Each structure stands twice: as C-alpha cells, then as structure tokens.
Amino acid sequence: MCTSIYQVALDGTHILGRTMDWHTLGAAPLFIPRQYRWHSVYDNAAYTNKYAIVGGGGPHDDEIDVSDGINEHGLSVQKLTFTNGSVFARYADDDKISLAPFEFPLYLLGHFKSIAEIEAHIAEFEMMDGESARQNFGRPELHFVASDATGRVVAIETSHQPMRIVDNPLGILTNAYNFERQLEQLNDYVTFTPAFLAGKVAPNTPRVTTGNFSGKKVPSGSYTPSARFIRAAYYKEKADQPRDEADAVISEWHLLNSVTVPKLTEYQRNYSIYRAATVTESLTYYFEPYNRLGLVKLQLTEAMLTWQEPRFYGAFDELLTNSLN
C-alpha cells in the first residue's frame, strides 16, 4: 500500500509527503553522514555514499534501510509497495549495479544530486529478487518516487528492465503498476489541462486540471490503490495552494488524512503506520507515527555535514498531548 502526494507552495517551497502502509512500525527518523560505507545484502558489494541524508528507516545488516528521505542537495526519494508489476533479475549482470529493491533509495540519495543525474545512470542498475542472493530476502515488490530542487517529480517504475522514469506532474502515486491506466481512470473525476494531456507541463506547476469538476464523479472512500490515487489527486487539485513551508506541511497532512488507513485488523493487516514528508528548500524531514498524533521534525543542517556516524532518533510512537490543566 502507501500513497505519495507532492505539492508546490506559492513561495516555491516543494514538499513530498507519503503514508507508509504496513503492519509493523520498523522505521524512525535517522541521519546518514557523508562517506557512509555499506554492503548490499544481495552480494555483499561495498558502496560509499557521497552525500548526507535525513529521512526514515532503520539499521539492516551492514547497511541502513531508507524508506524515504532527502539528501543535502534536495533530492528526495520514497519507496512504495508495488502490486504484481515488478520485473526483477534473478542472476546478476557483472556490468550493472545489482541491488535488493529496498536498497535503491539509500543508493540514490547517497550518490545523486538530481533526477537528471538518476536519469543519466538508470540503465546501470538492476533490481534483484532474493533467489540467488547472499541471503535470500524474498521478492519485495517496490517502485519509487523522486523529486528535486528543480520542481521535477517522477515515478521510477520497476515494471521494466532497465527501470523506467515517468514524469509525474500530477504528483500522486500509489501501488498499482499501470500508472497510465490510473490516469485514464482519473478522467472520470477531473478535467486535465491541455498542457497535461500533451505531456508539456512545466516544472513547478501546482495544478494539472482546469478546476472544472462539474458533471464529474466524486471519489469513493475505499482504500484500494486506485481509490486512494483518485482521492489524493481529486483533493489535491481542489485544495488551496499553500503559501509557504508551514502552510505546505499543514496542507500535506490534511491531504494525507484522506488516504490514511486506520487499523482494521479484523479485515486487513496493513494500516498507515506513519506519515512523513520532505521539504526541499529547508532540507527538513517531518515524521508522524500512527499513535503520536503530532509531528517530529529533523532538519539537515550545515553542522551535521561534518558528522561522521549515523544517528537514529527513535520512533516517538506514543500519544502526544498538551495538557490545559
């Protein structure tokens, strides 16, 4: 599951938020320094990151599993589960960088400054299943969202080898593997602009629909990938454009409310174990686990660029209230 929502504020602030839908909370705010060295669980290959990162995740063998985060150059990456669409390699190509799918955000954030850099190197990567791995990690079906300081936001789809980068000015992604089909379904709920239909939306365009919802359907309240995709896009396109970072965070959380899955353990295991967002300009990571009902904030500061060890901040997964007596 999971839903990703991207917004641009009036002052140029870029925010990339998401729900993380799973059955256990295994992530918390963290910091990863420059020159962090790690080993892939696929083949024990060693990699050394160039850039510092803040985000959400946790230790995993000889590496750190990053679910979402932002690096010192404002590149943000998220991983989302993917439904029956991934094409993984079983045996490694010696000419490529072979990674477990969940390692990809750590590599991207540690090595690239922008989506353009990722695009230039995307053919060098292959996502592996665990069948021939040093330790079998199964088949974690994932795809990815990335945004950067230019205002560009993309989906990185694992339904192809090499992976496919799809510009996504709508700024919404869920779990279904056929992104184009989801856009077609959205036609019943919104009216896209001519620029969007022509594939010519400029970066930093806050809306890609005309604002005319007359005669259109109203989204359902279900939590399927398609329903969440439609609901997130529908309300994002209707919502006021935020003014600045504070307003963008507030707006993001209210939009995420529309796709946040409550605990429904009698019917399904997964729920929104946390919500998180990155802000490009301030290099800030916002995090809210399910039980807290309040945000924590971690900003990548200039002083942190000199730190040499990773830091893990804890999950903060307890109810937070301000007592009035």
DOMIDREN-968590 format. One line per 4 residues: number of its first residue (from 1); their letters; for each residue x, y, z of N, C-alpha, C. Coordinates in steps of 0.2 Angstrom, whole numbers, plus 5000, padded with zeros to 4 digits. Example, Ala and Ser with C-alpha at 12.3 -4.5 7.8 and 13.67 -1.06 7.14 Angstrom:
2
1	as	5066 4972 5039 5062 4978 5039 5066 4984 5039 ~ 5064 4989 5035 5068 4995 5036 5064 5000 5039
//
This chain:
325
1	mcts	5004 4994 5000 5000 5000 5000 5004 5006 5000 ~ 5002 5012 5003 5006 5018 5003 5003 5023 4998 ~ 5003 5029 4999 5001 5035 4995 5006 5040 4995 ~ 5008 5043 4989 5013 5049 4989 5009 5055 4986
5	iyqv	5011 5061 4989 5007 5067 4987 5013 5072 4987 ~ 5013 5076 4981 5018 5081 4980 5015 5088 4979 ~ 5017 5093 4982 5014 5100 4982 5020 5105 4981 ~ 5018 5110 4977 5022 5116 4977 5019 5122 4980
9	aldg	5022 5126 4984 5019 5132 4988 5020 5138 4983 ~ 5016 5143 4985 5016 5149 4981 5023 5153 4982 ~ 5027 5151 4987 5034 5154 4988 5039 5150 4985 ~ 5037 5144 4982 5042 5140 4978 5044 5134 4983
13	thil	5041 5133 4989 5043 5128 4993 5040 5121 4990 ~ 5044 5116 4990 5042 5109 4987 5042 5104 4993 ~ 5036 5101 4993 5035 5096 4998 5033 5089 4995 ~ 5036 5084 4998 5034 5077 4995 5032 5073 5001
17	grtm	5026 5071 5002 5024 5068 5008 5021 5061 5006 ~ 5020 5057 5011 5018 5050 5010 5015 5047 5016 ~ 5010 5042 5015 5009 5037 5020 5013 5031 5019 ~ 5015 5028 5025 5018 5021 5024 5013 5016 5027
21	dwht	5011 5012 5023 5005 5007 5025 5009 5000 5025 ~ 5009 4998 5031 5012 4991 5033 5009 4989 5039 ~ 5011 4983 5042 5008 4980 5048 5012 4981 5054 ~ 5019 4983 5053 5023 4985 5059 5027 4991 5058
25	lgaa	5028 4995 5063 5032 5001 5063 5040 4999 5063 ~ 5043 4999 5058 5050 4997 5058 5055 5003 5056 ~ 5052 5009 5055 5056 5015 5053 5055 5020 5058 ~ 5060 5025 5059 5061 5030 5063 5065 5036 5060
29	plfi	5065 5042 5062 5069 5047 5059 5077 5045 5060 ~ 5081 5047 5055 5088 5045 5055 5092 5050 5051 ~ 5099 5050 5053 5104 5054 5049 5109 5049 5047 ~ 5111 5050 5040 5116 5046 5037 5122 5051 5035
33	prqy	5128 5050 5037 5133 5055 5035 5136 5054 5028 ~ 5139 5059 5026 5144 5059 5020 5149 5053 5021 ~ 5150 5050 5016 5155 5044 5016 5153 5038 5020 ~ 5147 5037 5020 5144 5031 5024 5145 5025 5019
37	rwhs	5149 5020 5022 5150 5014 5018 5146 5009 5020 ~ 5143 5005 5016 5138 5000 5017 5139 4994 5012 ~ 5136 4988 5014 5137 4982 5010 5130 4980 5008 ~ 5129 4978 5002 5122 4976 4999 5121 4969 5002
41	vydn	5115 4968 5004 5113 4961 5006 5112 4956 5000 ~ 5112 4959 4994 5112 4954 4988 5119 4951 4987 ~ 5124 4954 4987 5130 4951 4985 5136 4953 4989 ~ 5135 4957 4995 5140 4960 4999 5144 4965 4996
45	aayt	5143 4967 4990 5146 4973 4987 5146 4979 4991 ~ 5152 4982 4991 5153 4988 4996 5152 4995 4992 ~ 5148 4999 4995 5147 5006 4992 5148 5011 4997 ~ 5150 5017 4994 5152 5023 4999 5148 5029 4996
49	nkya	5143 5031 5000 5139 5037 4999 5143 5043 4998 ~ 5141 5048 4994 5144 5054 4994 5141 5059 4998 ~ 5134 5059 4999 5130 5064 5002 5127 5062 5008 ~ 5126 5067 5013 5122 5066 5019 5115 5066 5018
53	ivgg	5111 5062 5022 5104 5061 5021 5101 5062 5028 ~ 5094 5064 5028 5090 5063 5034 5084 5060 5031 ~ 5080 5056 5035 5074 5053 5032 5072 5048 5038 ~ 5068 5043 5035 5065 5037 5039 5068 5031 5037
57	ggph	5069 5026 5042 5071 5020 5041 5074 5017 5047 ~ 5079 5012 5046 5082 5009 5052 5088 5004 5050 ~ 5092 5002 5054 5098 4998 5053 5095 4991 5049 ~ 5099 4988 5045 5098 4982 5041 5104 4979 5039
61	ddei	5106 4974 5043 5113 4970 5042 5118 4975 5041 ~ 5122 4976 5036 5128 4980 5035 5126 4986 5031 ~ 5120 4989 5032 5118 4995 5029 5112 4998 5033 ~ 5109 5003 5030 5103 5006 5033 5097 5006 5028
65	dvsd	5092 5003 5030 5086 5003 5025 5082 5010 5026 ~ 5082 5013 5020 5079 5020 5020 5073 5019 5016 ~ 5067 5021 5020 5061 5021 5016 5059 5027 5013 ~ 5061 5033 5015 5060 5040 5012 5065 5044 5015
69	gine	5067 5049 5012 5072 5054 5014 5074 5059 5009 ~ 5078 5064 5011 5081 5069 5007 5088 5070 5008 ~ 5092 5071 5003 5099 5072 5004 5101 5080 5004 ~ 5108 5081 5005 5110 5088 5006 5109 5092 5000
73	hgls	5107 5089 4994 5106 5093 4988 5099 5094 4986 ~ 5094 5092 4991 5087 5092 4990 5084 5087 4986 ~ 5088 5082 4984 5085 5076 4981 5081 5072 4986 ~ 5074 5071 4985 5070 5067 4989 5068 5060 4986
77	vqkl	5068 5055 4989 5066 5048 4987 5062 5045 4992 ~ 5057 5041 4989 5052 5037 4993 5052 5030 4990 ~ 5051 5025 4994 5049 5018 4991 5042 5017 4993 ~ 5038 5014 4988 5031 5012 4989 5031 5005 4987
81	tftn	5026 5001 4990 5025 4994 4988 5022 4994 4981 ~ 5022 4989 4977 5020 4989 4970 5016 4982 4969 ~ 5011 4983 4966 5006 4977 4965 5007 4973 4959 ~ 5010 4967 4959 5011 4962 4954 5014 4966 4947
85	gsvf	5019 4970 4948 5021 4973 4942 5029 4973 4941 ~ 5032 4971 4946 5040 4972 4946 5043 4966 4942 ~ 5048 4969 4938 5052 4964 4934 5059 4964 4937 ~ 5061 4959 4940 5067 4958 4944 5072 4953 4940
89	arya	5078 4954 4941 5083 4949 4939 5085 4944 4944 ~ 5086 4938 4942 5087 4933 4946 5095 4932 4947 ~ 5099 4933 4941 5106 4932 4941 5109 4939 4939 ~ 5114 4941 4943 5117 4947 4942 5121 4948 4935
93	dddk	5120 4954 4932 5124 4956 4926 5130 4959 4929 ~ 5136 4957 4927 5143 4960 4930 5144 4967 4928 ~ 5140 4969 4923 5141 4976 4920 5136 4981 4924 ~ 5132 4978 4928 5127 4983 4931 5128 4983 4939
97	isla	5125 4988 4942 5124 4988 4949 5118 4984 4952 ~ 5119 4979 4955 5114 4974 4957 5112 4975 4964 ~ 5106 4977 4965 5104 4979 4972 5097 4975 4974 ~ 5096 4974 4980 5090 4972 4983 5085 4979 4982
101	pfef	5079 4978 4980 5075 4984 4978 5075 4989 4984 ~ 5075 4986 4990 5074 4991 4996 5080 4995 4997 ~ 5086 4993 4994 5092 4997 4995 5093 5003 4990 ~ 5088 5003 4985 5089 5008 4980 5088 5015 4983
105	plyl	5083 5017 4987 5083 5024 4990 5090 5026 4993 ~ 5093 5021 4997 5099 5023 5000 5105 5024 4995 ~ 5105 5021 4989 5110 5022 4984 5108 5029 4981 ~ 5102 5030 4979 5101 5036 4975 5102 5042 4979
109	lghf	5100 5042 4986 5101 5048 4990 5108 5049 4991 ~ 5112 5044 4992 5119 5044 4993 5124 5046 4988 ~ 5121 5045 4981 5125 5046 4976 5123 5052 4971 ~ 5117 5054 4971 5115 5058 4966 5112 5065 4968
113	ksia	5113 5070 4965 5110 5077 4967 5103 5078 4964 ~ 5101 5075 4958 5095 5077 4955 5092 5071 4951 ~ 5086 5072 4949 5083 5067 4944 5087 5066 4938 ~ 5089 5072 4935 5093 5072 4929 5099 5067 4930
117	eiea	5102 5067 4935 5108 5063 4936 5106 5055 4937 ~ 5100 5054 4940 5097 5047 4941 5096 5045 4934 ~ 5093 5049 4930 5090 5048 4923 5096 5046 4919 ~ 5102 5049 4919 5108 5048 4916 5111 5041 4917
121	hiae	5110 5038 4923 5113 5032 4925 5108 5026 4926 ~ 5101 5027 4925 5096 5022 4927 5098 5016 4924 ~ 5100 5016 4918 5102 5009 4914 5107 5005 4917 ~ 5111 5008 4922 5116 5005 4925 5114 5000 4931
125	femm	5108 5001 4933 5105 4997 4939 5101 4991 4937 ~ 5101 4986 4941 5096 4981 4940 5094 4979 4947 ~ 5087 4978 4948 5084 4976 4954 5084 4969 4954 ~ 5086 4966 4960 5086 4959 4960 5081 4956 4965
129	dges	5079 4949 4963 5075 4946 4968 5080 4942 4973 ~ 5078 4939 4978 5082 4936 4983 5084 4929 4981 ~ 5082 4926 4976 5083 4919 4974 5091 4917 4974 ~ 5095 4921 4971 5102 4920 4971 5106 4924 4975
133	arqn	5103 4928 4980 5106 4932 4984 5111 4929 4990 ~ 5115 4933 4992 5120 4930 4998 5115 4928 5004 ~ 5110 4932 5005 5105 4930 5010 5098 4931 5006 ~ 5094 4926 5006 5088 4927 5002 5083 4932 5006
137	fgrp	5081 4937 5002 5077 4942 5005 5070 4942 5002 ~ 5069 4937 4998 5062 4936 4995 5061 4940 4989 ~ 5055 4943 4988 5054 4947 4982 5050 4953 4984 ~ 5053 4958 4987 5050 4964 4989 5048 4969 4984
141	elhf	5042 4968 4981 5040 4972 4976 5039 4980 4978 ~ 5043 4984 4974 5043 4991 4976 5044 4995 4969 ~ 5041 5001 4970 5043 5006 4965 5044 5012 4969 ~ 5046 5018 4965 5049 5024 4969 5047 5030 4966
145	vasd	5047 5035 4971 5046 5042 4969 5052 5046 4970 ~ 5053 5051 4966 5059 5056 4967 5057 5063 4965 ~ 5059 5067 4969 5058 5075 4967 5065 5078 4969 ~ 5066 5084 4966 5072 5088 4967 5071 5095 4967
149	atgr	5076 5099 4967 5076 5106 4968 5073 5110 4962 ~ 5073 5106 4956 5070 5110 4950 5063 5110 4950 ~ 5060 5106 4954 5052 5106 4954 5050 5100 4950 ~ 5055 5096 4948 5053 5090 4944 5051 5084 4949
153	vvai	5046 5080 4948 5044 5074 4952 5042 5069 4947 ~ 5045 5063 4948 5045 5057 4944 5043 5051 4948 ~ 5040 5046 4944 5040 5039 4947 5045 5035 4943 ~ 5048 5031 4947 5053 5026 4944 5050 5019 4945
157	etsh	5048 5016 4939 5045 5010 4939 5049 5004 4937 ~ 5048 4999 4941 5052 4993 4941 5048 4988 4936 ~ 5043 4990 4933 5039 4986 4928 5043 4984 4922 ~ 5049 4987 4921 5053 4987 4915 5060 4986 4917
161	qpmr	5064 4982 4913 5072 4982 4914 5075 4985 4908 ~ 5079 4990 4908 5080 4994 4913 5074 4998 4916 ~ 5075 5000 4922 5069 5004 4925 5067 5010 4921 ~ 5061 5012 4922 5058 5017 4918 5056 5023 4922
165	ivdn	5058 5029 4920 5057 5035 4924 5051 5039 4920 ~ 5046 5040 4924 5040 5043 4921 5039 5050 4925 ~ 5039 5055 4921 5037 5062 4924 5030 5062 4926 ~ 5029 5064 4932 5023 5064 4936 5021 5071 4938
169	plgi	5019 5076 4934 5017 5082 4937 5011 5082 4941 ~ 5007 5077 4940 5001 5076 4945 5003 5076 4952 ~ 5009 5072 4953 5012 5072 4960 5009 5067 4964 ~ 5005 5062 4961 5002 5057 4965 5004 5050 4963
173	ltna	5006 5046 4968 5007 5039 4966 5005 5034 4972 ~ 5002 5028 4970 5000 5023 4975 5004 5017 4973 ~ 5000 5011 4972 5004 5005 4972 5002 5001 4965 ~ 4998 5003 4961 4996 5000 4955 5002 5000 4950
177	ynfe	5003 4995 4946 5009 4995 4942 5007 4999 4935 ~ 5001 5000 4933 4999 5003 4927 4998 5010 4928 ~ 5003 5015 4928 5002 5022 4930 4997 5025 4925 ~ 4998 5023 4919 4994 5027 4913 4987 5025 4914
181	rqle	4985 5019 4916 4978 5017 4917 4975 5021 4923 ~ 4979 5022 4928 4976 5026 4933 4975 5033 4931 ~ 4979 5036 4927 4977 5042 4924 4971 5042 4920 ~ 4970 5037 4916 4964 5036 4912 4958 5036 4917
185	qlnd	4958 5032 4922 4953 5032 4927 4951 5039 4930 ~ 4956 5043 4931 4955 5049 4934 4951 5054 4930 ~ 4951 5053 4923 4947 5057 4919 4940 5057 4921 ~ 4937 5052 4924 4930 5052 4926 4929 5057 4932
189	yvtf	4935 5060 4935 4934 5064 4941 4937 5071 4940 ~ 4941 5072 4936 4944 5079 4935 4944 5080 4927 ~ 4946 5086 4925 4947 5088 4918 4954 5091 4918 ~ 4958 5087 4914 4965 5089 4914 4966 5095 4909
193	tpaf	4972 5099 4910 4973 5104 4906 4976 5102 4899 ~ 4976 5106 4894 4979 5104 4888 4986 5102 4888 ~ 4990 5106 4893 4997 5105 4893 4998 5098 4896 ~ 4994 5096 4901 4995 5089 4904 4994 5084 4899
197	lagk	4988 5085 4895 4986 5080 4890 4992 5079 4885 ~ 4995 5085 4883 5000 5085 4878 5007 5083 4881 ~ 5008 5082 4888 5014 5080 4891 5019 5086 4891 ~ 5016 5092 4892 5021 5098 4892 5020 5102 4898
201	vapn	5019 5099 4904 5018 5103 4910 5025 5105 4912 ~ 5025 5112 4913 5032 5114 4916 5033 5113 4923 ~ 5039 5112 4925 5041 5110 4932 5038 5116 4936 ~ 5036 5114 4942 5033 5119 4947 5026 5121 4946
205	tprv	5022 5118 4941 5015 5119 4940 5011 5116 4946 ~ 5008 5120 4949 5004 5117 4955 4998 5113 4954 ~ 4995 5114 4948 4989 5110 4947 4989 5108 4939 ~ 4987 5102 4938 4986 5100 4931 4979 5099 4928
209	ttgn	4974 5101 4932 4967 5101 4930 4965 5108 4929 ~ 4959 5109 4926 4956 5115 4924 4953 5118 4930 ~ 4951 5114 4935 4947 5117 4941 4939 5116 4940 ~ 4938 5113 4934 4930 5112 4932 4929 5105 4934
213	fsgk	4925 5104 4940 4923 5097 4942 4916 5096 4940 ~ 4913 5100 4937 4905 5100 4935 4904 5093 4931 ~ 4899 5089 4933 4897 5083 4930 4902 5077 4931 ~ 4907 5078 4935 4912 5073 4936 4910 5069 4942
217	kvps	4912 5063 4943 4911 5058 4949 4914 5061 4955 ~ 4912 5059 4961 4915 5060 4967 4919 5054 4969 ~ 4925 5054 4972 4929 5048 4974 4925 5044 4979 ~ 4927 5038 4979 4924 5033 4984 4929 5034 4990
221	gsyt	4926 5030 4996 4930 5030 5002 4934 5024 5003 ~ 4935 5020 4998 4939 5014 4999 4946 5015 4999 ~ 4950 5010 5001 4957 5011 5002 4961 5006 4997 ~ 4958 5005 4992 4962 5001 4986 4967 5006 4983
225	psar	4972 5004 4980 4977 5008 4977 4974 5013 4972 ~ 4969 5011 4968 4966 5015 4963 4961 5021 4967 ~ 4958 5019 4972 4953 5023 4975 4958 5028 4979 ~ 4963 5026 4982 4967 5031 4985 4971 5036 4980
229	fira	4973 5033 4975 4976 5038 4969 4971 5043 4967 ~ 4964 5041 4966 4959 5046 4963 4958 5051 4969 ~ 4957 5048 4975 4955 5053 4981 4961 5058 4982 ~ 4967 5056 4982 4973 5060 4983 4973 5066 4978
233	ayyk	4972 5063 4971 4973 5068 4966 4967 5073 4966 ~ 4961 5070 4967 4955 5075 4967 4955 5080 4972 ~ 4957 5078 4978 4958 5083 4984 4964 5088 4983 ~ 4969 5085 4981 4975 5090 4979 4973 5095 4974
237	ekad	4970 5093 4969 4968 5098 4964 4963 5103 4966 ~ 4959 5101 4971 4954 5106 4973 4956 5110 4979 ~ 4962 5108 4982 4964 5112 4988 4967 5118 4987 ~ 4967 5123 4991 4971 5129 4991 4978 5128 4990
241	qprd	4982 5131 4986 4989 5131 4985 4992 5134 4992 ~ 4996 5130 4995 4999 5133 5001 5004 5139 5000 ~ 5005 5143 5005 5009 5149 5004 5016 5148 5005 ~ 5018 5144 5010 5025 5143 5012 5026 5136 5015
245	eada	5032 5135 5018 5033 5128 5021 5028 5127 5026 ~ 5027 5131 5031 5022 5129 5037 5015 5128 5034 ~ 5013 5132 5029 5006 5131 5026 5006 5124 5022 ~ 5012 5123 5019 5013 5117 5015 5012 5110 5019
249	vise	5016 5110 5025 5015 5105 5029 5008 5104 5032 ~ 5005 5109 5034 4998 5108 5036 4993 5106 5030 ~ 4994 5108 5024 4990 5106 5019 4992 5099 5017 ~ 4998 5097 5017 5000 5090 5016 4997 5085 5021
253	whll	4997 5087 5027 4994 5082 5032 4987 5081 5031 ~ 4983 5087 5029 4976 5086 5028 4975 5082 5022 ~ 4979 5083 5017 4978 5079 5011 4979 5071 5013 ~ 4985 5070 5016 4986 5063 5018 4981 5060 5023
257	nsvt	4977 5064 5026 4971 5062 5030 4966 5058 5026 ~ 4966 5060 5020 4961 5057 5015 4963 5050 5013 ~ 4969 5048 5014 4971 5042 5011 4974 5038 5017 ~ 4974 5040 5023 4977 5037 5029 4973 5031 5031
261	vpkl	4976 5025 5031 4972 5019 5033 4972 5018 5040 ~ 4966 5018 5043 4966 5016 5051 4967 5009 5052 ~ 4969 5007 5058 4969 5000 5060 4962 4996 5059 ~ 4963 4991 5055 4957 4987 5053 4959 4980 5053
265	teyq	4961 4978 5059 4965 4972 5059 4960 4966 5058 ~ 4953 4967 5059 4949 4961 5058 4948 4960 5050 ~ 4950 4965 5046 4949 4965 5039 4956 4965 5035 ~ 4961 4968 5038 4967 4968 5034 4973 4969 5039
269	rnys	4979 4967 5037 4985 4968 5042 4988 4975 5041 ~ 4988 4978 5035 4991 4984 5034 4987 4990 5036 ~ 4990 4995 5039 4987 5002 5040 4993 5007 5040 ~ 4991 5013 5041 4996 5019 5040 5000 5019 5046
273	iyra	5006 5016 5046 5010 5015 5052 5014 5022 5053 ~ 5015 5026 5048 5017 5033 5049 5016 5037 5043 ~ 5016 5043 5043 5016 5048 5038 5022 5052 5038 ~ 5025 5054 5033 5031 5058 5033 5031 5063 5027
277	atvt	5036 5068 5027 5036 5072 5021 5043 5075 5022 ~ 5046 5077 5016 5052 5081 5015 5051 5087 5012 ~ 5055 5092 5014 5054 5099 5011 5061 5101 5008 ~ 5061 5102 5001 5067 5103 4998 5071 5109 5000
281	eslt	5068 5115 5001 5072 5121 5002 5075 5121 5009 ~ 5072 5118 5014 5075 5118 5021 5078 5112 5023 ~ 5078 5107 5018 5081 5100 5019 5078 5097 5026 ~ 5072 5097 5026 5068 5095 5033 5064 5089 5031
285	yyfe	5065 5084 5036 5061 5078 5036 5055 5079 5042 ~ 5049 5078 5040 5044 5078 5045 5041 5071 5046 ~ 5039 5069 5052 5038 5062 5053 5032 5061 5059 ~ 5027 5057 5057 5022 5056 5062 5020 5049 5062
289	pynr	5022 5045 5067 5020 5038 5068 5012 5038 5070 ~ 5009 5032 5069 5002 5031 5070 4999 5034 5076 ~ 5003 5032 5082 5000 5033 5089 5001 5040 5091 ~ 5006 5044 5088 5008 5050 5091 5003 5056 5090
293	lglv	5000 5057 5084 4995 5062 5083 4999 5069 5083 ~ 5005 5069 5081 5009 5075 5081 5015 5074 5078 ~ 5018 5079 5075 5024 5078 5070 5031 5079 5074 ~ 5036 5076 5072 5043 5077 5074 5046 5080 5068
297	klql	5052 5084 5069 5055 5087 5063 5062 5086 5064 ~ 5066 5084 5058 5073 5083 5058 5076 5087 5052 ~ 5080 5092 5053 5082 5096 5048 5090 5095 5047 ~ 5092 5094 5041 5099 5093 5039 5102 5100 5039
301	team	5106 5101 5044 5110 5107 5045 5117 5107 5042 ~ 5120 5113 5042 5127 5113 5039 5131 5110 5044 ~ 5130 5111 5051 5134 5107 5056 5134 5100 5055 ~ 5128 5097 5053 5128 5090 5053 5132 5087 5047
305	ltwq	5134 5091 5042 5138 5088 5037 5145 5086 5039 ~ 5147 5088 5045 5153 5086 5047 5153 5080 5052 ~ 5147 5078 5053 5146 5072 5057 5148 5066 5054 ~ 5151 5061 5057 5154 5055 5054 5151 5048 5055
309	eprf	5146 5048 5060 5142 5042 5061 5135 5043 5060 ~ 5131 5038 5058 5124 5038 5058 5121 5039 5065 ~ 5115 5042 5065 5111 5043 5071 5104 5041 5070 ~ 5101 5038 5075 5094 5035 5075 5091 5038 5081
313	ygaf	5085 5041 5079 5082 5046 5084 5076 5043 5088 ~ 5074 5036 5086 5068 5033 5090 5062 5035 5086 ~ 5057 5031 5087 5050 5031 5084 5045 5036 5086 ~ 5046 5038 5092 5041 5043 5095 5034 5041 5095
317	dell	5033 5034 5095 5026 5032 5093 5021 5031 5100 ~ 5020 5037 5103 5016 5037 5109 5012 5044 5108 ~ 5006 5043 5111 5001 5049 5110 5004 5055 5113 ~ 5004 5061 5110 5007 5067 5112 5001 5072 5113
321	tnsl	5000 5075 5119 4995 5080 5120 4998 5086 5124 ~ 4995 5091 5124 4996 5097 5128 4991 5098 5133 ~ 4993 5097 5139 4988 5097 5144 4986 5104 5146 ~ 4980 5106 5147 4977 5113 5148 4976 5114 5156
325	n	4977 5108 5160 4977 5109 5167 4982 5105 5171
//
